[in-house]
Amino acid sequence: QVQLVESGGGLVQAGGSLTLSCIASEDFSSINAMGWYRQAPGNRRELVARIFRDSSIEYGDSVKGRFTISRNSAGNTVYLQMNNLKPEDTAVYYCNAAKFRLAEDFDFWGQGTQVTVSS
């Protein structure tokens, strides 16, 4: 069981910036990918960005060029730098850690942090 602790959400005006952090109880020696998903009211949870053990990165289409995901050298913390925020970025952001195994994949989730962008 991977424990995830998120921080950094809040209220910001459109065009502003926020940085989210997520600390995991394990590191990339056992985790295959860590990243962020978000869910707005009435919408499905969607990928924002994730980074893999080999340092490859995947972004959701709506955040490309505005958001940057990174990780620390210890491999147990990921950051999401969000620039040029838009009202449509308003959502609860969830940290995710994934373990890929032969039989099945395992997903672990943080409690979520609210990001609100005012127009």
Secondary structure, 3 states (H helix, E strand, C coil): CCCEEEECCEEEECCCCEEEEEEECCCCCCCCEEEEEEECCCCCCEEEEEEECCCCEEECHHHCCCEEEEECCCCCEEEEEECCCCHHHCEEEEEEEEEECCCCEEEEECCCEEEEEEC
